[in-house]
Amino acid sequence: MNIFVTRVIPQKGLDLLIEAGFEVTQYTEKRELSQEELILACKDHDALLSVGPNKIDENFLKQCSHLKGIALMSVGYDNVDVEAATRYGVPISNTPGVLSGATADVAFLLMIAVSRKAFYMSNSIAKGEWGFFEPTVNLGQELNGKTLGVFGLGRIGMELAQKCKAAYNMNIIYHNRKPNDEAEESLDAQYVSFENLLKQSDVLSVHVNLTPETKGLFDHTAFKQMKPSVIFINTARGAIHQEDDLLQALQNKTIWGAGLDVTNPEPMEPTHPLLSMPNVCVLPHIGSATAETRDNMAVMAAQNLIAVLKDQEMPQAINPEVFHH
């Protein structure tokens, strides 16, 4: 059995696959594989460990239906046609849970950085603009006792809410498909409608999957309903917010600030006006970028492939029904 890996991944994941007796081919070039190249590579392999934005769609799955399994080294799977994968009998797995703490840390970091205009003020030193002290210029805002609104209070949203409650005694409100009893009990979190989430949040942090329902949800209409003092945070997927509408909302002072670990498109153009705004902090999608988290993601992806190549069910299967037919 042989496995194709679309990126150089942490050694811990590779070691597991090799120790299990599999041959591993790692793609090492620092460019994205085209779908045609990926299909060609997979023709000679039994399984795929997919890292990055590889499109696992109907076309790919039709030509690679021989694959015994595809393990994503990510929690999100908006680049996968899960219905087609199930139809072709190809099990898909992801890496939920292991990156929750690291991603919540980045959301927390962005919240603080935006609240104090930290990136902009740091850049001002390099520009030689750290000069005359003006007591009323470039002021931030404090977070203590403010209201954190979480859109998608799952594992990552819960981690962020716990940090905000502990550090700043923030009030927690949230909007989910269903209430989160644990959050309501331990954090005194309050379930609110989406409209009230927009209206009441001092910081609004997005932690949902990209779906047809959430794509472009944070647009001109949504920003217009928010407080003019709100900080908008997105560490989920860039396509959940409309970037042009966000820029306009910031320029017009409809909202106060924004912190992004995800953009649309990625990578963002280096000349994008968001990058030079005082009250905006943008990171290059580093939510899971700690050694510990990336190790855990690689290990989990490897374990999913080891299971399926040994005729067992993938522990983190997205479409487990494949195993029951």
N, C-alpha and C positions, 0 to 999 in steps of 0.2 A: 504494500500500500504506500502511495506517495501523496504528499500534500504540497500545494502551492501556496506561498505566503506573499502577499502583495507589498509588504514593507519589511524593513529590518525591525524586528521586534525584540523585546527584552530576552536575554539568554535563558531565564527561568522557564519561559514558555517553550522555547526551542528544545531545551534539555528534556522536558517532559515528553515531547513528541518523539525525540530520538531514542530515549530510554524505553519507550513503548514499542520500539522496533520499526518506526516509520521512516521513510526517506522524505527529506524536506528540501524544497527548492525555495529560496528566498529571493525575491526581486529586489535588487539593490540600487537601481538607478534612482536619482532624485527628480523624477518626473512622473506624472500620472500615466498609468497604462490606459491606452484607448480600450474601448470595449472589445474591439476586434482582437487586440493583442491579448487581452485577458481570456477571451474565449479560446484562442489558439493555445495559450498556456494550459488552460484547464482540460483541454482535450487529452492531454497526456498525464493527467493526475486524477486521483480518486476523491480528493476533498480539497476545499478551499478555505484558507484563513484570510478573511478580507479585512484590511485596515485602510481607512480613508473613504473617499466618496465614490467608490466603485458602484456603478449602477447595476443592480441585480434585478433586471426587469424581464418581461416576457421573452424578448429576443435572446437574452443571455441564457435564461433557464431552458428554453426550447432546445438550444444548441448544446447545453451542458447538463441535460437531464440525467446523465450517467453519474453525476457527482453524488456520493453517498452522504455528504453533508457540507454545509457552509457555516463556518463560525465567524461571526462579526466581532471585532475587537472594539466594540462600542456598545453603549446602552441604547442609542437611537437606531431605528431601522427604517427611516422614511425613504431611504434609497433602495428599499427592497419591495418588490411586488410579492407580498406574502401569499396572496390568493393564488398567484401563478405558481409559486414554489410548492404550495400544497397540491395543486393540480398535477404538477410534474413529479410529485413524490420526493421532493428535495427538502430535508429538514434544515431549518435555519435556527441558529442560536445567537444570543447577544450576551452582554456582560453587565447585568443589572446589579445595583447594590454596592459594588466594590468602589465606585467612583463618587458616591454620594457626598462623603465628607470633603474630598478635595474640591469638588465643584461648588459645594456650599461655601467653602473657604473663599473661593474666587468671587462669588456673589457678595459675600461679606466685605472682602477687600475693595471691590468696586463701589459698594455703598459708602464706605468710609472715604475712599479716595475722591469720589464725586462730591461728597458733602463738604470737603475742604479744598476742592479744586486742585488736588495734589499733583496730577500729571502736568497741568498747565503751569503751575507755580514752579515745579521742578525744571521744566523746559525753559522758564524765564531766566534761570541761572546761566544755562548754556548760551542764551542769547545776549548775555550781559545786561539784563534788565533788572537785576537785583540791586536797587539803588535807594533812592530817597524813601523813607518810611511814611506811608500814608495810612492813618488809622481807619479810614472808611473805605478803603479800596480792596477789592478781591477778597471779600469776606465770604466765609462758608456758612453752614448752618449746623446746629447741634442735633444729635440723634436721640438723646436721652428722653424717654417717655413718649416718643413719637409712635405712630401707627404703621406697622409693617403689614402690607397686603401681599399675600402669596397667591399667585395664580397657578394652581397645581400643587397642593400640599401632599406630595408623596414623600419618598425617601429624602430627596435633595432638599425640597421645600421645608421638610420637617427639621433637617439639620440646620438650615439657615434660621428658621424660627427659634430654635433652641439657643443658638448663638446670640441672636438679637435680644431675646428675653433676658439671658444671663448677663450680657454686657451692658445693655442700655435700658433694661426694663421696658422694652417696647410692647405695646398692645398688638396682638396678633389677630388679623382677620384673614379670611381666605375664601376662595371659590374653587370648588371641585365638582366633579360629576356626582359625588356622594360625600356626605359628612365624614370627617376624620375624628372618630371618637377619642383616640389616643391624644391627639393635639388639643382637643377641647378639655380633656381631663387634666393633662399635665401642664399645659401652657395657657389655659383659659382662653383658647382660641375661639373665635366666633365665625360661624359660617354665614356668608352674606351673598347676595346676588352679584352677578358680574357688574351690573350698573353701580351698586353700592361699593364694590371693591374699587372701581375707578374713582368714585366720588370721595371716599373716606381715607384712602391710603396716603401717607406721607412718603413712604417708600413702597414702590410696587415692583415685586420681583417675579419673573416668569420662569416656571419650572414644569412645563407641559411638553408632550411630544408634538412634533409637527404632523398635523393631520389636515385633511380638507377643511375641517371646522376651525382649526386654529391658524391656518395660513393667512397671513395679512390681517389678523384680528386687531392688532394694535395699529390703527390707522388714524387719519385726521379726526374722525368721529370719536374714537376712543380717547385720544389725547385731549380733545376739547372738553371732555367730561371730568378730567382730572384737576386736582388742585394746582394753582400756578406755582406752588412751592414743592411739588412732588419730584422725587428722584425715581426714574424708570430704569430697572435693571433687567437685562436679558442674558442669561447664560445657557439657554436651551437650544434654540435654532434661530438663525438670522431671519428666516422667512416668516417668522411669527409676527414680526413688526414690519411695517412699511417704512423703509429707510428714508425716503424722500419726505414722507409725512412727519417722521420723527425730527428730521433736520428743520423742517418748517416750524414745527411746534416749539423747538428750542430757540430758533431765530426770532420768533414772534413772542417769546416768553409765555407761551401757552402752558408750558411745563418748565421746571427749574433746571433739571439736569438729567444726565443719562450715563449709565455704565454698561458697556457691552463686551461680552466675551465672544459673541457671535455676530456676524454681519451678513449682509446679502447684497452682492456676492462675497464669497471668500476665495482668495484674500481680498481685503479692501484696497482700493487704489490709494497710494501714498499721498495723493493730493486731495483726498476727500475732505470737505470742509468740517466734518465732525471732528477730525483729528486736531484741529487748531482751536476748537472752542474751549473757553475757560472751564465750563461746567460739564465737560464730557470726558470720560475715560474709556478708552478702547484697548482691549487685549486681543492677541491673535489666537483665540480659541484654545486657551491653556487650562480649561477646567479640570482635566484629569492629569495634568502634567506634574506629577510627583513620581519619584522613583518607585515608591511603595505601591501607588495606585496602578501605574503602568505595568509593574511586575504582576500584580494581582489580575489585571485585565488579560495579560498574555497567558497566565496560568489557567484562568477560567476558560478562555477560548480554546486552549490546548486540551483541557479536560473534556470539553464538549466534543471535540473531534475524536479524541481517544475513545470515548464512549460509543459514538456512532460507528466508528470503524471496527469496533468489537461487537457490533450488532446489539448495542444497548441504546436506550433512549437518552438523548442529550439532556443533561440536567437543566439547562436554561433554554430549552426549545421555545421558540416563538410560535411555531405551528405544530404542537405535539400530536395533533390529530393524524399527522403523517404516520406515526408509529402505531396507530390503532386500526389502520386499514390493512 
